[in-house]
Amino acid sequence: MTISEPKAGEGVVDVRITDDAISVDLFDGRTITVPLAWYPRLLHATPAQRSNWRIAGAGFGIHWPEIDEDLSAQGFLQGAPAPRVAAKAA
C-alpha cells in the first residue's frame, strides 16, 4: 500500500467521541466517523480521558496524553483501525 503525504486540507479541526463512534472534522470541511471499537484504548478510556485530546503532528494528528494514544488524519481517511495486538505466548 502506498502512503501519501498529508495535504493541507486534511488537518484536524475538531474531535467528537460518543459511546460508539469517533468523528474527526478536517480543515477542508470533511467529517470522518468511524467505530470507537477500532481504537481499544479510547473504547476503554473514561469519558474524561477521551475528552482530553490535543491536535498534534503539525495539525495532522490527535494525541490523548492520559492514555498515550496517537491517531492520524491519514489513518482516518484510509479507514485504518488500530493494529491488533497479538496474544502473548504462555
Stockholm file with secondary structure:
# STOCKHOLM 1.0

chainA/1-90         MTISEPKAGEGVVDVRITDDAISVDLFDGRTITVPLAWYPRLLHATPAQRSNWRIAGAGFGIHWPEIDEDLSAQGFLQGAPAPRVAAKAA
#=GR chainA/1-90 SS CCCCCCCGGGCEEEEEECSSEEEEEETTSCEEEEEGGGCHHHHTSCHHHHHCCEEEGGGTEEEETTTTEEEEHHHHHHTCCCCCCCCCCC
#=GC SS_cons        CCCCCCCGGGCEEEEEECSSEEEEEETTSCEEEEEGGGCHHHHTSCHHHHHCCEEEGGGTEEEETTTTEEEEHHHHHHTCCCCCCCCCCC
//
